[in-house]
Amino acid sequence: MSGSLPEPTQGDTNDLHLPQPSSSEGGSAVADDKVEDKIQDKDHDWEHDPANPMNWSPIKKWITTILVSLYTFVTPLASSIMAPGLPYVAVKYDIANPTVLSLTLSIFLLSFAIGPLFAGPLSEVYGRQWVLHIGNLFFLVFNLGCALSPNTVTLLVFRFLAGFAAAPPIACGPGVVSDLFAKHERASALALFSVGPLIGPAVGPAIGGFIAESAGVEYVFYVIVAISAVAAILGIFLVRETYAPIIRLRLDNLVSDPEKPATRYPALPHGMGKWAYLWLNLKRPVILLTRSLICFMLSLYMALSSIYYLMFATFPDLFSNVYHFSIGIGGLAYIGLGLGFVASSVFGARFSDKMYKYLTAKNGGKGNPEMRVPGLVFGSFFVPVGLFWYGWSAQAELHYMMPITGTAIFGFGIMLNFLHIQLYLVDAFTFAASAIAASSTFRSFLGFAFPLFGEQMYAALGYGGGNSLLAGLSILIGIPFPIWIYYAGERLRANNSLTRR
């Protein structure tokens, strides 16, 4: 996102955009022209200003992206790192109810679903930088609370709070990418960023099993605290503000009349109080979900990626009881998902950038978000294949590499879908962080709910039948939907005032 916040078009009644003060009656047309020329000159100067994040050096851009990806790696890591150690959690806290035991894992995702609704809009009011830093510091403290929890209730409370504090990187990260990179080079950066939120839940169990088995389940939280501390030290010193309206506001305040009070908020309308302005921004993700069909449908589709949290909840039973892995070795079964995510990140970035450039050139040099959809169509075929492969090889108790291979295929498809949906949302919506926050809410809510009924579903249907049900759902929604959005997306966006012009 470059430049200042867009002004609403005449007659736009949507309350996502900020109301503009009306000009006084009898105003001079010449004066209005001069004001407009001055604004255009400032915008032109900003496009070439070294302070504009789009004009930062490539090294500075990539360092920022890597550090934000580190923030985004450690928070989802915490969501799943205790999964292989759930039997130890049951023993330590004397938990006999399997639903309560699953809740200690998935309650993190309940607050993780709520947090982006606040973090995304706040980053568009106060900027990305300190929303990211403060969220990470609170996340560190709450995970320390998890490690020191004396009982189940305390553990659940701190897990809930940790999930809420984990939200800023997920909500702000794609916005940071859109702040730094032009559309034609955005896919590679967003692919690097997306490795964090997807590979984190796969790497977590791989190391969590060994830690819980050898040192105790509380030490999985100490590992999270240590990584968060490293991320905080590096991030606070190296990550700078990337949100253009905030940077321009700070620069304007530096050169303004020292006797004039500094403005603290970008484009704060005349007569609007700071609390009203804050509320206007906080409700934006909910409005995007309820008033933009395309945002709602993409968010629902992205929620399918939460299926892999259901896999996390069933891996310990499958690889302990069927393949007789120890808890530590059982954690390595999650590596298949991680390899699928990494392979998809490398392939998806190159594929998406090349496809976008090709379709843009074919369209006379004009790009649009629908040019991200071919990658989504491609990825949608891998998800059901991976689910069928994983489910029926586990059902038949084939060699353990067979279900692990199925999870790798599934991970490849999920990552492609995740990447291209985020690219579409960032390209399509003016307020990228709010759009990503809206989509993250659906995904995390389902990630919270799936493990709670996963054990019962697999007990009734078996691994083959249960995963076939999920595969059928992914075919029903995942195959026709991208094709529909490819043809209907431009028309839907044209009729909605919330999208980029």
C-alpha positions in Angstrom: 0.0 0.0 0.0 1.6 3.2 -1.0 0.5 6.8 -0.6 -2.0 8.2 1.8 -5.4 6.8 2.7 -7.8 7.0 -0.2 -10.5 9.6 -0.2 -14.1 8.4 -0.7 -15.7 9.0 -4.0 -18.6 11.4 -4.2 -21.8 9.7 -3.0 -20.0 6.9 -1.2 -22.0 6.2 1.9 -20.0 3.4 3.3 -18.8 4.1 6.8 -15.5 2.4 6.3 -14.2 5.5 4.6 -13.6 8.6 6.7 -16.0 11.5 6.3 -14.5 14.6 4.8 -15.1 18.1 6.0 -17.3 20.0 3.6 -15.9 23.1 1.9 -17.4 26.5 2.9 -20.1 27.9 0.7 -19.0 30.3 -2.0 -15.4 28.9 -1.9 -13.2 29.9 -4.8 -12.8 27.4 -7.6 -9.3 28.8 -8.2 -8.4 28.2 -4.5 -9.8 24.6 -4.8 -7.6 24.0 -7.9 -4.5 25.3 -6.0 -5.2 23.0 -3.1 -5.7 20.0 -5.5 -2.5 20.8 -7.3 -0.7 21.0 -4.0 -2.0 17.6 -2.9 -0.9 16.1 -6.3 2.5 17.6 -5.9 2.8 16.1 -2.4 1.7 12.7 -3.7 4.2 12.9 -6.5 7.0 13.8 -4.1 6.0 10.9 -1.8 6.3 8.4 -4.7 10.0 9.4 -5.0 10.7 10.0 -1.3 13.4 7.7 0.2 11.2 7.5 3.4 8.5 5.7 1.3 8.9 2.0 2.2 8.3 1.2 -1.5 11.7 3.0 -2.1 13.7 1.3 0.6 16.7 -0.7 -0.4 16.0 -4.4 -1.2 18.1 -5.4 1.8 16.1 -3.3 4.2 12.8 -4.6 2.7 13.8 -8.3 3.0 15.2 -7.9 6.5 11.9 -6.4 7.6 10.0 -9.2 5.8 12.2 -11.9 7.4 11.8 -10.5 10.9 8.0 -10.1 10.5 8.0 -13.7 9.3 9.9 -14.7 12.4 7.2 -13.1 14.5 4.6 -15.0 12.5 6.5 -18.2 12.9 6.7 -18.3 16.7 3.0 -17.5 17.3 1.5 -20.4 15.4 4.4 -22.6 16.7 2.9 -22.1 20.1 -0.5 -23.2 18.9 0.7 -26.8 18.2 4.0 -27.4 20.0 2.3 -29.1 22.9 0.2 -31.4 20.7 2.5 -34.5 21.0 2.8 -33.8 24.7 -1.0 -33.9 25.5 -0.6 -37.2 27.3 1.8 -35.5 29.7 -0.5 -32.6 30.1 -3.3 -35.0 31.1 -1.0 -36.6 33.7 0.4 -33.4 35.1 -3.0 -31.7 35.5 -5.0 -34.9 36.1 -7.3 -34.4 33.1 -9.5 -37.3 32.3 -12.0 -35.7 29.9 -10.7 -35.9 26.3 -12.6 -32.7 25.3 -11.0 -30.7 28.1 -7.6 -32.1 27.1 -8.2 -31.0 23.4 -9.3 -27.6 24.7 -5.9 -27.0 26.3 -4.5 -27.2 22.7 -7.2 -25.5 20.8 -8.3 -22.7 23.1 -5.3 -20.8 21.8 -7.0 -20.7 18.4 -10.3 -19.3 19.9 -8.6 -16.0 21.0 -6.3 -16.2 18.0 -9.5 -15.8 15.9 -10.6 -12.7 17.9 -7.2 -11.0 18.1 -6.9 -10.0 14.5 -10.2 -8.1 14.6 -8.4 -5.6 16.9 -4.7 -5.9 15.7 -5.4 -5.3 12.0 -7.4 -2.0 12.4 -5.0 -0.8 15.2 -2.1 -1.1 12.8 -4.0 1.2 10.4 -4.5 3.8 13.2 -1.1 3.6 15.1 1.0 1.9 12.5 2.4 -1.6 12.1 5.6 -1.3 14.1 4.5 -1.0 17.7 1.4 -3.2 17.3 3.8 -6.0 16.3 6.3 -5.3 19.0 3.8 -4.9 21.9 1.9 -8.0 20.8 5.1 -10.1 20.8 6.1 -8.9 24.3 2.7 -9.8 25.8 2.9 -13.1 24.0 6.2 -13.8 25.7 4.7 -13.0 29.1 1.6 -15.1 28.7 3.6 -18.1 27.5 5.7 -17.8 30.6 2.4 -17.9 32.5 1.6 -21.2 30.7 4.9 -22.7 31.8 4.3 -21.8 35.4 0.6 -22.7 35.6 -0.3 -24.7 38.7 -3.6 -26.1 37.5 -5.8 -26.7 34.4 -7.8 -23.4 34.8 -4.7 -21.3 34.9 -3.2 -23.1 31.9 -6.4 -22.5 29.9 -6.5 -18.8 30.9 -2.9 -18.2 29.9 -3.3 -20.2 26.7 -6.3 -18.0 25.8 -4.4 -14.8 26.5 -1.4 -16.0 24.6 -3.6 -16.7 21.5 -5.0 -13.1 21.7 -1.5 -11.6 21.9 -0.3 -13.8 19.0 -2.7 -12.1 16.6 -0.7 -9.0 15.4 1.8 -10.7 13.1 -0.9 -12.7 11.4 -3.1 -9.6 10.9 -0.3 -7.1 10.1 2.2 -9.3 8.2 0.5 -9.2 4.7 -0.1 -5.5 5.2 3.6 -5.0 5.8 4.3 -6.9 2.6 1.9 -4.7 0.7 3.6 -1.6 2.2 7.0 -2.7 0.9 6.5 -4.4 -2.4 4.8 -3.6 -5.7 2.2 -6.0 -7.0 4.4 -7.7 -9.6 7.0 -8.6 -6.9 4.7 -9.2 -4.0 4.2 -13.0 -4.4 7.8 -13.9 -3.4 7.7 -11.7 -0.3 4.3 -13.0 0.8 5.4 -16.6 0.2 8.4 -16.0 2.6 6.0 -14.4 5.1 3.5 -17.2 4.8 6.1 -19.9 5.6 5.9 -18.7 9.2 2.2 -19.2 10.0 2.0 -22.5 8.1 5.3 -24.2 8.9 5.2 -23.1 12.6 2.3 -25.5 13.4 4.2 -28.3 11.6 7.6 -27.7 13.2 6.1 -27.2 16.7 5.0 -30.9 17.2 8.3 -32.1 15.7 10.3 -30.6 18.5 7.5 -30.5 21.1 7.4 -34.3 21.4 11.1 -34.6 22.3 11.0 -31.7 24.7 7.9 -33.0 26.6 9.3 -36.5 26.7 12.8 -35.6 27.9 12.4 -32.4 30.0 8.7 -32.0 30.8 5.7 -30.4 29.1 6.3 -27.0 30.7 9.6 -26.6 28.8 7.8 -26.4 25.5 6.5 -23.0 26.7 10.0 -22.0 27.8 11.2 -22.6 24.2 8.5 -20.3 22.9 9.5 -17.7 25.5 13.1 -17.9 24.3 12.3 -17.6 20.6 9.9 -14.7 21.3 12.7 -12.9 23.3 15.1 -13.3 20.3 12.5 -12.0 17.9 11.8 -9.0 20.2 15.4 -8.0 20.5 15.9 -8.2 16.7 12.6 -6.7 15.8 12.6 -3.7 18.1 16.0 -2.7 16.8 15.6 -3.5 13.1 11.9 -3.3 12.2 10.8 0.2 11.3 7.3 1.6 10.5 6.1 0.6 7.0 2.5 2.0 6.9 2.7 5.0 4.5 -0.1 7.2 6.1 1.7 7.0 9.5 5.1 7.8 8.0 3.7 10.8 6.0 1.9 12.0 9.1 5.1 12.0 11.1 7.0 13.8 8.4 4.3 16.4 8.1 4.4 17.0 11.9 8.2 17.5 11.7 7.9 20.3 9.2 4.7 21.8 10.5 4.4 25.0 12.6 5.9 24.2 16.0 3.2 26.2 17.7 0.5 24.1 16.0 -0.5 20.9 17.8 0.8 17.8 16.1 -1.7 15.5 14.5 -1.7 11.9 16.0 -3.9 10.1 13.6 -3.8 9.8 9.8 -6.7 11.6 8.0 -8.6 12.4 11.2 -11.7 14.2 10.0 -12.5 17.6 11.4 -14.8 17.4 14.4 -14.3 13.6 14.9 -12.9 12.6 18.3 -10.1 10.1 18.7 -12.4 7.4 20.2 -14.9 7.7 17.4 -12.1 7.5 15.0 -10.7 4.4 16.7 -14.2 2.7 16.7 -14.5 3.5 13.0 -11.3 1.5 12.4 -12.0 -1.3 14.8 -15.3 -2.3 13.2 -13.8 -2.4 9.7 -13.0 -6.1 9.6 -16.5 -7.0 10.6 -18.0 -4.6 8.0 -15.7 -6.2 5.4 -17.0 -9.6 6.3 -20.6 -8.6 6.2 -20.7 -6.1 3.3 -18.2 -7.6 0.9 -19.3 -10.9 -0.6 -15.9 -11.5 -2.1 -14.2 -11.0 1.3 -16.7 -13.3 3.0 -16.3 -16.1 0.4 -12.5 -15.9 0.4 -12.5 -16.0 4.2 -14.8 -19.0 4.2 -12.6 -20.7 1.7 -9.4 -19.9 3.6 -11.1 -21.5 6.7 -10.7 -24.9 5.0 -7.0 -24.7 5.8 -8.0 -25.3 9.4 -8.4 -28.9 8.5 -4.8 -29.4 9.3 -5.5 -28.6 13.0 -7.8 -31.6 12.9 -4.8 -33.6 11.7 -2.7 -32.4 14.6 -5.2 -33.6 17.1 -5.3 -37.1 15.6 -1.5 -37.6 14.9 -0.6 -38.7 18.4 -3.3 -41.5 18.4 -2.4 -42.7 14.9 1.4 -42.8 15.2 1.4 -44.0 18.8 -1.3 -46.7 18.6 -1.1 -47.8 15.0 2.6 -47.3 14.2 3.9 -47.6 17.9 6.0 -44.4 17.8 7.2 -42.9 21.0 5.9 -39.4 21.8 9.2 -37.9 20.7 9.5 -39.8 17.4 5.8 -39.3 16.8 6.4 -35.5 16.6 8.6 -36.1 13.5 5.5 -37.3 11.7 4.5 -33.6 11.3 7.6 -33.0 9.1 5.6 -34.2 6.1 3.3 -31.2 6.4 6.3 -28.9 6.8 8.0 -30.2 3.7 4.8 -29.7 1.7 4.5 -26.1 3.0 8.2 -25.3 2.1 8.0 -26.8 -1.4 4.8 -25.0 -2.1 6.3 -21.7 -0.9 9.2 -21.9 -3.3 7.0 -23.1 -6.2 4.0 -20.8 -5.4 6.1 -17.6 -5.3 7.7 -18.2 -8.7 4.5 -19.5 -10.3 2.4 -16.6 -9.0 4.8 -13.8 -10.0 5.3 -15.3 -13.5 1.5 -15.9 -14.0 0.7 -12.3 -12.8 3.3 -10.8 -15.2 2.1 -12.9 -18.1 -1.6 -12.1 -17.6 -0.8 -8.4 -17.0 1.1 -8.2 -20.3 -1.7 -10.0 -22.0 -4.2 -7.5 -20.6 -2.4 -4.5 -22.0 -0.2 -3.9 -18.9 -3.1 -3.7 -16.5 -3.1 -6.1 -13.6 -6.0 -7.1 -11.4 -6.5 -9.4 -8.3 -8.2 -12.1 -10.4 -4.8 -12.8 -11.9 -3.9 -14.5 -8.6 -6.7 -17.1 -9.0 -5.0 -19.6 -11.4 -2.7 -20.5 -8.5 -5.7 -21.0 -6.3 -7.3 -23.3 -8.9 -4.1 -25.3 -9.1 -3.7 -25.7 -5.4 -7.3 -26.8 -4.9 -6.7 -30.1 -6.6 -3.9 -31.1 -4.2 -5.9 -30.8 -1.0 -8.5 -33.6 -1.6 -5.8 -35.8 -3.1 -3.7 -35.4 0.1 -6.6 -36.1 2.4 -7.7 -39.2 0.5 -4.0 -40.5 0.5 -3.5 -39.8 4.2 -6.8 -41.2 5.3 -6.9 -44.5 3.4 -3.2 -45.3 3.9 -3.7 -44.8 7.6 -6.9 -46.9 7.6 -5.1 -49.7 5.8 -2.1 -49.3 8.2 0.4 -49.1 5.3 4.0 -48.1 5.9 4.1 -45.0 8.0 5.7 -43.0 5.1 2.4 -43.4 3.2 0.2 -41.2 5.5 3.2 -38.8 5.9 3.4 -38.5 2.1 -0.3 -37.8 2.1 0.1 -34.9 4.6 2.9 -33.5 2.4 0.6 -33.4 -0.6 -2.1 -31.9 1.5 0.3 -29.3 2.8 1.5 -28.4 -0.7 -2.1 -27.6 -1.7 -3.1 -25.7 1.5 0.0 -23.5 1.2 -0.8 -22.6 -2.4 -4.4 -21.7 -1.5 -3.2 -19.7 1.6 -0.7 -17.7 -0.5 -3.0 -16.9 -3.3 -6.0 -15.9 -1.2 -3.8 -13.6 0.8 -2.4 -12.1 -2.4 -5.9 -11.5 -3.7 -7.1 -9.8 -0.5 -4.0 -7.6 -0.3 -4.3 -6.6 -4.0 -8.1 -6.1 -3.9 -8.7 -4.2 -0.6 -7.5 -0.7 0.3 -7.2 -1.7 4.0 -5.1 -4.9 3.6 -4.6 -5.6 7.3 -8.3 -5.4 8.0 -9.1 -7.7 5.1 -6.5 -10.3 6.3 -7.9 -9.9 9.9 -11.4 -10.8 8.7 -10.2 -13.9 6.8 -8.0 -15.0 9.8 -11.0 -15.0 12.1 -12.9 -17.7 10.2 -9.8 -19.8 9.8 -8.9 -19.7 13.5 -12.5 -20.3 14.7 -12.6 -23.5 12.7 -9.1 -24.4 13.9 -10.4 -24.1 17.4 -13.6 -26.2 16.8 -12.2 -29.0 14.6 -10.0 -30.7 17.2 -12.9 -30.7 19.7 -14.9 -33.2 17.6 -12.1 -34.8 15.6 -11.7 -37.8 17.9 -15.4 -38.6 17.8 -15.6 -38.2 14.0 -12.7 -40.5 13.4 -14.0 -43.0 16.0 -17.3 -43.2 14.0 -15.9 -43.1 10.5 -12.4 -44.3 10.7 -9.4 -42.5 9.2 -10.5 -43.3 5.7 -14.1 -42.3 6.1 -13.3 -39.2 8.2 -10.7 -37.8 5.7 -12.9 -38.7 2.8 -15.6 -36.5 4.3 -13.2 -33.6 4.6 -11.9 -34.3 1.1 -15.5 -34.2 -0.3 -16.0 -30.9 1.5 -12.8 -29.5 -0.1 -13.9 -30.6 -3.5 -17.4 -29.2 -3.1 -16.2 -25.8 -2.1 -12.6 -25.7 -3.3 -12.9 -26.7 -6.9 -15.8 -24.6 -8.3 -15.2 -21.6 -6.1 -11.9 -20.3 -7.6 -13.3 -20.7 -11.1 -16.4 -18.7 -10.2 -14.3 -15.9 -8.6 -12.0 -15.7 -11.6 -15.0 -14.8 -13.8 -17.2 -12.9 -11.3 -14.6 -11.3 -9.1 -14.0 -8.1 -11.1 -17.7 -7.4 -11.3 -18.2 -7.9 -7.6 -15.3 -5.6 -6.8 -16.6 -2.9 -9.2 -19.8 -2.8 -7.2 -18.1 -2.5 -3.9 -16.7 0.8 -2.5 -14.3 -1.0 -0.2 -11.9 -2.3 -2.8 -8.9 -0.6 -4.4 -9.6 1.5 -7.5 
